[in-house]
């Protein structure tokens, strides 16, 4: 199983780069995953708006949000979400938010 080192922590990833233990997530984890798994050099405020919304929604519902609610809550168009997370809201944004891989459409 792939692993990623973040400071002194070594975290397990699944084959697609999602955290095996989502409870180990923190902002440093997101920054490292952004660089090493998604090719995003630095997370900006717009990235954090999406990540924070996805995390909060997940913590409240134990599910990833639907794309429409993500766009409505952040006021970003779907096009903008894909500009921020080129691999998409399900793969990229949820991965950086520390969620398990979503089953359906995010």
C-alpha positions in Angstrom: 0.0 0.0 0.0 1.4 3.5 -0.9 2.5 5.8 1.9 3.2 9.4 2.2 5.5 11.1 4.7 4.4 14.3 6.3 6.8 15.6 8.8 7.4 12.7 11.2 4.1 11.0 10.3 3.8 8.3 7.6 0.3 8.0 6.3 -1.2 5.2 4.3 -2.9 5.9 1.0 -5.0 3.6 -1.1 -4.1 2.8 -4.8 -5.8 6.1 -5.9 -4.1 8.3 -3.4 -6.9 8.7 -0.9 -6.1 8.5 2.9 -6.8 5.1 4.3 -7.4 6.7 7.7 -9.3 10.0 7.1 -9.0 10.9 10.7 -5.3 11.6 10.2 -6.1 14.5 7.9 -4.9 18.1 8.7 -4.1 21.1 6.6 -0.5 20.0 6.2 -1.7 16.7 4.8 -3.8 18.6 2.3 -0.8 20.7 1.2 1.4 17.6 0.7 -1.3 15.7 -1.1 -1.9 18.7 -3.4 1.7 18.8 -4.4 2.5 15.1 -4.6 -0.8 13.6 -5.8 -2.5 16.4 -7.7 0.3 18.6 -9.0 -1.0 21.7 -7.2 2.0 23.6 -5.9 0.2 25.8 -3.4 -3.3 25.7 -2.1 -4.9 29.2 -2.4 -8.0 30.6 -0.6 -10.3 29.3 -3.3 -8.9 25.8 -2.9 -9.5 26.1 0.9 -13.0 27.3 0.4 -13.9 24.1 -1.5 -11.9 21.8 0.8 -13.4 23.4 4.0 -16.9 23.1 2.6 -16.4 19.4 1.6 -14.9 18.6 5.0 -17.6 20.3 7.0 -20.3 18.6 4.9 -18.7 15.2 5.3 -18.3 15.7 9.1 -22.0 16.6 9.4 -23.4 13.9 7.0 -20.7 11.3 6.5 -21.1 11.8 2.8 -19.4 14.0 0.2 -21.6 16.8 -1.1 -23.2 16.8 -4.5 -21.5 19.0 -7.1 -24.5 21.3 -7.3 -24.5 22.0 -3.5 -20.7 22.5 -3.6 -21.0 25.1 -6.4 -23.9 26.8 -4.6 -22.2 27.0 -1.2 -18.8 28.2 -2.6 -20.4 30.3 -5.4 -17.9 28.8 -7.8 -19.0 27.6 -11.2 -18.3 23.9 -12.0 -15.8 25.2 -14.6 -13.9 27.0 -11.8 -14.0 23.9 -9.5 -12.3 22.0 -12.3 -9.8 24.8 -12.8 -8.9 24.6 -9.1 -8.9 20.7 -9.0 -8.1 19.5 -12.5 -8.9 15.8 -11.6 -12.3 17.0 -10.5 -14.3 17.5 -7.3 -14.6 13.8 -6.5 -11.1 12.7 -7.1 -9.1 15.9 -6.5 -11.0 18.0 -4.0 -12.3 15.1 -1.9 -8.8 13.6 -1.8 -7.3 16.8 -0.6 -10.1 17.2 2.0 -9.1 13.8 3.4 -12.4 12.1 2.6 -12.6 8.5 1.5 -13.2 8.1 -2.2 -16.8 9.0 -2.9 -19.1 6.3 -4.2 -21.2 8.5 -6.4 -21.2 11.9 -8.0 -19.8 14.7 -5.9 
